[in-house]
Amino acid sequence: MEELTSTLASSFSVSNIPNNPAAPHPRLAQYKAKSHDLAQSERRRQMLDRQKKQRQDVANLARRLAENDWENWSTEEEEDEEEMDFTQKRPKLYANQLMLSEWLVDVPGDLEEEWLMVACPVGRRNLLVAAKGTTKAYTKGGFCVNCFPSALPGGRKGKYSAKEYTILDTIFCEASRTFYVLDIMCWKGHPVYDSETDFRFYWLQTKLQEEPGVAEHSNTNPFVFVALKNTPCQRLSIQQRLAETFPYEVDGLLFFHKRTHYTFGSSPLVGWLKPHMLPDILGIPAP
């Protein structure tokens, strides 16, 4: 019981992640906790600086995710848990593969020039992997919650090659049986983790439009895939976008720096706001 209590406590802890959207927005909370963290703007600068010098082994990672091949793959955490059965550890290998947001606290001085906004639907965030003739949806914690055929490259039997696999960042809306695609990490075996947001968003829109059958419900594609629209962060553009009629209930707004690569875990280069926060944070009327 003590171990279970400890696990639950760590699961619900949000204090170790700066500006975690699971906690109240720091600027709108009823009380303000004393913070010793670096300013969000400074962490953005440092992260952009680091990504110029570092390259991820994205080709190897994408292949392992697609082929479920974790032989000789280890992390420091897993080395400390050698007694645990491999099948018990496997969910961890698919965990923390999504780029997550922070509350948008420090409004960027270059917001209008260097940022893009995406209005996100209410739904469940999923890592989607289409490979070896099947499509699998994983939670942020790395658990497989669905397995089905799809029209995505690599996603159904009889229509894939060993080198064709697709990895997407999605939000699943159960009522409409739709995966709204937020970002793209790999398409037909070509990883784009190290590409900038601008290019990834362009590629996402282009590739989904080119692929027949992904936007239609069918026996071989039981869920549809829709690329979420991105909008420049000029004040008027944001207002016009939010005045449109959405085919889904809007949960919140993500703000992406145009130059960020696709990284894992919480990033200061991805900001999150609820629509009602726009007047207080950006000085824009709420929709």
N, C-alpha and C positions, 0 to 999 in steps of 0.2 A: 504493500500500500504506500509505503514511504517513497518507493521508486516511482510509482504512478503519480503521486502528488508532485514530485519534483519535475516529472516530465510535463505534466499539465501546466505547472507554473512557468516553465521555460517556454512552452508553446504560446502562452498568452502574454509573455513579456514583450513590451515594445520599446523599452527605454534605451536599448542598445543600438537602435537604428535611428539616425537623425531624421527628424521631420517625418516620422512614419505615419502614413495615412490611416493606420489602424487606431491612432490616438487623435485627440482633438487638434485642430489646426492651431499652432502656437500663437498666431496673431489674433485668433478669434476665441480662444479658450477663456473661461471665466477667471482663471488664474494663470499666471505665467511662471513656469518652472525656470529656475536658474540654469542656464546652459553654459557648459564649458566647451562645447563643440566649436570647431571652426565655422565661420560664417558660410552659408550655403554658396554664396557667390565665389568665395575663395576655393571651396572644394570643387566647384565647377571648373575654375581655371586650372587647378591641379590635375583634374581628371583629363581634361583636353590635352594638357601637357604630357601626361603619362602615355596616352594612347598613341602619340606621335612616335614614342620610343619603343613601345611594346607591340608585339604581334602575337595574337593567339594562334595556337595550333588548331585552327578551325576546321581544316579539311579532315583531320583525324577525329576530332570530336563529332562532326556531322556524320561521318561514316559509322562510328560506334553507336550513336543514337539510332541511326537507320537500321543497322544490322543487329542491334542488341548484343554487341560484341564487347565484353568488358574484361576479356582475358588479359592478364598482366596490367590491368588498370587499377591504380590504387591512389588513395589520398592519405594524408596524415591521420585523419580521423578514423579511416577504415583500418589502418595499420594498428591502431590502438584497440581494435575490436576483432582481433584475429580469431577468437573463439566462436564468434557468431557465424551461423550458417550463411553461405553466400546468397541463397535465395531470400533470406531475411534482410540482407543489406541492399539487395537490388533496387528497391524503390528510391534509395538515396542517390543512386546513379542518375536517375531522371529528375531529381529534385534540383531546385535552384538553377534551372536552365532558362529562366525568363528574366527579361530586364524589367525591373519594377520601379515605381515612382516614389518620390518624396512629395510632401506638401510643397506647393510653390509658396515660399516664404519671402525670400529676397527677390523682388521683381527684377529681371535682367535689364540692364540698360540698353541691350541690343535686342530686346524682345521682338520688335517689329521687323527687324532685318534678318535675324538669325534663328527664329523659332517657328515651329509649325504646331497647330492645334488639331486635335482629333476629339470629336464628341463620341464618347463611349456608351454603348448600351448596358442596361442592367443584365447581368449574366454571370457565368462562371468562367474564370480565366483558365485556359488550357494550352498546354504544349501539344501540338499536333504533329505526328510523325507518320508519313505515308511511305512505306517501303516494303519490298518483298511481297507485293500483292495484297497488302492489307493496310488499313489506316487506324492508328491508335491515338486516343486522347489521354493525356496525363494531367493530373492536378499539379499545382505549384509545388506540392510536397513530393511529387514523383510517382504517385500511384496511378496505374492505368484504370480509367473509369469507363472506357468504351473501346470497342474494336469493331470495325465495319469496313465495307468496300467504299471506295470513292473514285471520282473522276480525276483526282489529283495525280500527277506523275508518280508512279510507283504504288498507287493506292488500291489497285484491285487486281485480282488474279486474271491472267490471260492478257494483261495490258501493262507490262512493265519489263524492264531489263534490270540486271543486277546493279547497274550504275545509276539507275533512276530512283531518286528518293527526294522527298520534299519535307521541309521542317518549317512550321509556321507558328506564330504567336497569335492566339485567337481568344475570342470571348464567345462562349456558347449560350445561345438563347433557346431554351427547351421548347417554349410555346410555338415558336416559328420553325423549329428544327433547323436552325441556321448557325453556322460558325462565322461570326464577323471577324475578319482577319485584320489584326492590328499591325503586324509586322511580319517580315519574311527573313528567314535565316539561311535557307537553302532551297534551291529549285533545280530539279533534274540533276542532282548531284553536284551542283555548283554552289558552294557556300558564300554568303555575303555578310557574315558577321563583321568583318573588318571594313565594310563599305559604310559610307556616311548615310545618315538618315535620308537626306535628299534623294540619293540614288536608290536606297532600299524601297522607299515609298513609291518611286517611279516604277521600279521593277515589279513591285507587288501589283500595282494597278495593271500594268502591261501584260504580265504573265497570266493573271487570272482571266483577263479579257480574251487572251489567245487560246485558252484551254477549253475545248468544247465540253459541255455537260456539267461543269462545276456549279452553275447557277440554277440548275433545274433538279427538282426531286425526281428520283427514278429508282428502280430496283437496284441498279448498280451505283447509285449515288443518293442514298437515303437522306443525307443532310446537304443543304446548299452552302456555298462558300461565297461570301461577299466582302470585298475589300472596303475597309472604312475610309471615308474621304478625309483628306487633310486640308487644312486651311492656313494661309499666311496669318501671322499674328498682328496685322494692322487692326486698329480699333474697329474701323468700319467693316472689315472682312469678318471679324469675329461676330459683330452684331448681325450682319447679313446671314451668316451661317446659322446662328442660333434662332433666327426668325423663320428658318425653313421648317417644313413639316418632315419629321423623322419617321421612318418605318419602325422605330423601336422607342422604348422609354429610355431617355437619356439618364445615365447614372452620374456621369461627371466628365470633366475635360482634362485630357492629357496634353502637356506642352513638351515638345521634343526639340532639343537643340539640333540644328541642321547638320552639325559636324560630328555628332557623337556616333561611335560605332555601336554595334549591338553587344552590350556587356551583360554580365550575370548579376542578379541581385539588385538591391536598391541603388539608384543612381541620381545624383543631384542634377544631371542633365535631362531628366524627365520629371516634370512637375505635374501635380494633380490638384484640381480644384473642383468643388461642387458648384453647379451653376449659380446658386444663391450667394456664393462668396465673391462673385465678380465685382460688385460695387465696392466692397471693402478692400479687396486686394489689387484690382486693376482699374478701378474707377469706371467700369463699364456697367450699364444698367443690366439687371438680371432679366433673362428672357421670360 
